[in-house]
Each structure stands twice: as structure tokens, then as C-alpha cells.
Amino acid sequence: MNFWQSCLEVVSKKAHLIQNRNLFIYLIFIINAARSFVVESIMMKQEIQVYNHSLEESELCNALAGCIDEQLPEAESKIWHGHPVWFLDGNPVVGYSKQKKGIRLMFWSGADFDEVGLNVRGEKFKDASIFYQMAEEINTGDLKRWLEKSKSIQWDYKNIVKRKGKLERLK
């Protein structure tokens, strides 16, 4: 029996103590919703792990993903346009991809972070990036600071198509 089955069993055994039938149904709903959320989160992380392990630079990518997950626990992560991306409220904020120059760590709104280390700037949008070849090159202090800035400095990429390519500042 797994954790979720145990939760449902406990609630079912205590059903006689719950006077309100709607409350009982609500508890069952909450347990099932939590289970779905946890399963979905695990699947997303597995999807990124599969991506990372498919690369020669898997150690580097695992280090980046671990730090991003740690600093942005509220973010949704998934493979988007072929590489790992983290979203806050549906808006892409950070991701990485394999390119000829190495692993590119990109912040969608990074051009406004005012950070020297993010020295590769996008031409059309507000993105900024850095390239890595090895995990040892990662300055975790810089990375944590950039991830913190990604929470408070955001351009609305989520609605860029609706706005016909025009970006608006969210935060």
C-alpha cells in the first residue's frame, strides 16, 4: 500500500466521525488533488533528468537543475521547445540548452538584471545568458542572485503572441 492509499484508507475509516458528508467528499478530493500534483511534479523532474542524461554535459545540467529547483521551488518545470525551462505563473523565467559554445543558461528577462556575468544578450527580446562547459564553472552565488532577480524582474512572455510580439513588464 502506498502513501496515498493509506491517506484514503484513514479518511474512509474515520468517515463515521465526520458528520458532514460534504466535508468527507472534500477531504477525498483534496487527497486526490495532492496526489495528482505530486505525481505531475515527479514526472516533470523525470523529463528533465532524461534530457540531462542524454547529454555529455549531464553533470553540469544536473547542477543547474538542482540549483534552479532549490531556488525556485514554486516554479513549474518542463521540457519546452526541446529543452528544460522553469515557469513562474506560466511565464518562462529560466532555462538551459545545449549549443555549439556549450550549455547556455538563459534568463528570459535577464537583460534587466544589470548583471555583468549575463553577457550574452538577445537581439529582439529581454533575455540574457551565460555559457558553461563544466559544472565547476558555475558560480553558485551569482546563479542564486540571478534566480532571485528572476522572481522580481519579469517581462510577460506568456502573452507575447496575444500582444503580437510586444513585451510588457510584469514586475
C-alpha positions as CSV (number, residue, x, y, z in Angstrom):
1,M,0.0,0.0,0.0
2,N,1.4,3.4,-0.9
3,F,1.2,6.7,0.9
4,W,-1.9,7.9,-1.0
5,Q,-3.8,4.7,-0.5
6,S,-3.0,5.0,3.3
7,C,-4.4,8.5,3.4
8,L,-7.6,7.4,1.7
9,E,-7.9,4.4,4.0
10,V,-7.5,6.6,7.1
11,V,-10.1,9.1,5.9
12,S,-12.5,6.2,5.0
13,K,-12.1,4.5,8.4
14,K,-12.8,7.8,10.2
15,A,-15.8,8.7,8.0
16,H,-18.2,7.9,10.8
17,L,-16.5,10.7,12.8
18,I,-17.1,13.2,10.0
19,Q,-20.7,14.4,10.5
20,N,-20.8,16.4,7.3
21,R,-20.9,14.3,4.2
22,N,-19.6,17.2,2.1
23,L,-16.6,17.6,4.3
24,F,-15.8,13.9,3.8
25,I,-16.1,14.2,0.0
26,Y,-13.9,17.4,0.2
27,L,-11.2,15.5,2.1
28,I,-11.2,12.8,-0.5
29,F,-10.9,15.4,-3.3
30,I,-8.0,17.2,-1.5
31,I,-6.1,13.9,-1.1
32,N,-6.6,13.0,-4.8
33,A,-5.6,16.5,-5.9
34,A,-2.4,16.4,-3.8
35,R,-1.5,13.0,-5.2
36,S,-2.0,14.3,-8.8
37,F,0.1,17.3,-8.1
38,V,3.0,15.3,-6.6
39,V,2.9,12.7,-9.4
40,E,2.9,15.5,-12.1
41,S,5.8,17.2,-10.4
42,I,7.8,14.0,-10.3
43,M,7.1,13.4,-13.9
44,M,8.3,16.8,-14.9
45,K,11.5,16.3,-13.0
46,Q,12.0,12.9,-14.6
47,E,11.5,14.5,-18.0
48,I,14.3,17.0,-17.2
49,Q,16.5,14.2,-15.8
50,V,16.1,12.2,-19.1
51,Y,17.1,15.4,-21.0
52,N,20.2,15.9,-18.8
53,H,21.3,12.3,-19.0
54,S,21.1,12.4,-22.8
55,L,23.9,15.0,-22.9
56,E,27.6,14.7,-22.5
57,E,27.4,17.6,-20.0
58,S,24.9,15.8,-17.7
59,E,26.8,16.7,-14.6
60,L,26.6,20.4,-15.5
61,C,22.9,20.2,-16.4
62,N,22.1,18.3,-13.2
63,A,23.9,21.0,-11.1
64,L,22.0,23.8,-12.9
65,A,18.6,22.0,-12.5
66,G,19.3,21.3,-8.8
67,C,20.1,24.9,-8.0
68,I,17.2,26.2,-10.0
69,D,14.8,23.8,-8.3
70,E,16.2,24.7,-4.9
71,Q,15.9,28.5,-5.5
72,L,12.6,28.4,-7.4
73,P,10.6,25.7,-5.5
74,E,7.3,27.4,-6.6
75,A,8.2,27.2,-10.3
76,E,6.8,24.7,-12.8
77,S,9.5,22.9,-14.8
78,K,9.1,21.1,-18.1
79,I,10.8,20.4,-21.4
80,W,9.6,23.3,-23.6
81,H,10.8,23.8,-27.2
82,G,13.2,20.9,-26.7
83,H,14.9,22.0,-23.5
84,P,14.3,22.4,-19.7
85,V,12.5,25.7,-18.8
86,W,11.2,26.9,-15.4
87,F,8.0,29.0,-15.3
88,L,6.5,31.3,-12.6
89,D,2.8,31.7,-13.1
90,G,3.0,30.4,-16.6
91,N,5.8,32.9,-17.6
92,P,9.1,31.4,-18.6
93,V,12.0,32.7,-16.4
94,V,15.0,30.5,-16.8
95,G,16.1,27.5,-18.9
96,Y,19.1,25.9,-20.4
97,S,20.0,24.2,-23.7
98,K,23.0,22.6,-25.5
99,Q,24.6,24.8,-28.1
100,K,27.9,24.7,-30.0
101,K,29.5,27.0,-27.5
102,G,28.4,24.9,-24.5
103,I,25.4,24.8,-22.2
104,R,23.5,28.1,-22.5
105,L,21.8,29.2,-19.3
106,M,19.2,31.8,-20.3
107,F,17.1,34.1,-18.3
108,W,14.1,35.4,-20.3
109,S,14.2,38.8,-18.5
110,G,17.9,38.8,-17.7
111,A,18.8,41.9,-19.8
112,D,17.2,44.0,-17.0
113,F,19.1,42.2,-14.2
114,D,22.0,44.6,-14.6
115,E,24.5,41.7,-14.2
116,V,27.9,41.6,-15.9
117,G,28.0,37.8,-15.8
118,L,25.0,37.5,-18.1
119,N,26.9,38.8,-21.0
120,V,25.1,37.2,-24.0
121,R,22.2,39.4,-24.8
122,G,19.3,38.7,-27.0
123,E,18.8,41.0,-30.0
124,K,15.0,41.0,-30.1
125,F,13.8,40.4,-26.6
126,K,14.9,41.0,-23.0
127,D,16.9,37.8,-22.5
128,A,20.4,37.4,-21.2
129,S,22.6,34.3,-21.0
130,I,25.9,32.7,-19.9
131,F,27.6,29.7,-21.4
132,Y,29.2,26.9,-19.4
133,Q,31.3,24.0,-20.4
134,M,31.8,22.3,-17.0
135,A,29.9,22.3,-13.6
136,E,32.9,23.7,-11.9
137,E,32.5,27.0,-13.8
138,I,29.2,27.7,-12.1
139,N,29.4,30.5,-9.5
140,T,26.5,29.5,-7.2
141,G,26.4,32.9,-5.6
142,D,25.9,34.5,-9.0
143,L,23.4,31.9,-10.0
144,K,21.3,32.2,-6.8
145,R,21.3,36.0,-7.2
146,W,20.1,35.8,-10.8
147,L,17.4,33.3,-9.8
148,E,16.2,35.7,-7.1
149,K,16.1,38.5,-9.6
150,S,14.1,36.3,-12.0
151,K,11.3,36.3,-9.4
152,S,11.1,40.1,-9.2
153,I,12.1,41.2,-12.7
154,Q,9.8,39.7,-15.4
155,W,8.6,40.6,-18.8
156,D,5.3,39.0,-20.0
157,Y,6.4,36.3,-22.4
158,K,3.3,34.2,-21.6
159,N,1.2,36.7,-23.6
160,I,3.7,37.7,-26.3
161,V,1.7,36.1,-29.1
162,K,-1.5,37.7,-28.0
163,R,0.3,41.1,-28.0
164,K,1.7,40.5,-31.4
165,G,5.3,40.3,-30.3
166,K,5.2,43.3,-27.9
167,L,6.6,42.7,-24.4
168,E,5.2,44.3,-21.3
169,R,6.9,44.5,-18.0
170,L,5.1,42.4,-15.3
171,K,7.4,43.1,-12.3
